[in-house]
């Protein structure tokens, strides 16, 4: 079985510190780095008569994941 490497976005510590201190632009940068991953995790199968099973992004779940990420960024310890 072939292992696939996962892409982990590298975000500069300065950007995380700025997001943690309340900089909205820095928070937007961090959220944009994880946007594709969050959308992929929030996929939901929906049955449509004409197309069969179709995958859609569950917007409620996507927003919950974004909110959780924001909470974790605000709690993040940059002194390590």
Steps between C-alpha positions, in 0.01 A plus 500: 500500500640839400511770765414852396669795663269753650560865430534701818494872436795683648396820668764735640495534878474878461173457312360274772608746770332784311180295458509413869531868593190588295632593156214416265723489190731245665197292605375508141840379377494207744141408409577517128788254546256245645202581277541203264552255784198625691282478189617144435422393857155664486389305189162333529343247262155598371276290277350675199258316272660610174865471603502237773740558790663841488748647749431848635676714757288518814521874570393461862776246568753711308417802713527294819846379396611854420374619839687219676818591312463865606454390862816287484699781340401731784614236753822414314820518707777663292759489778598137439 
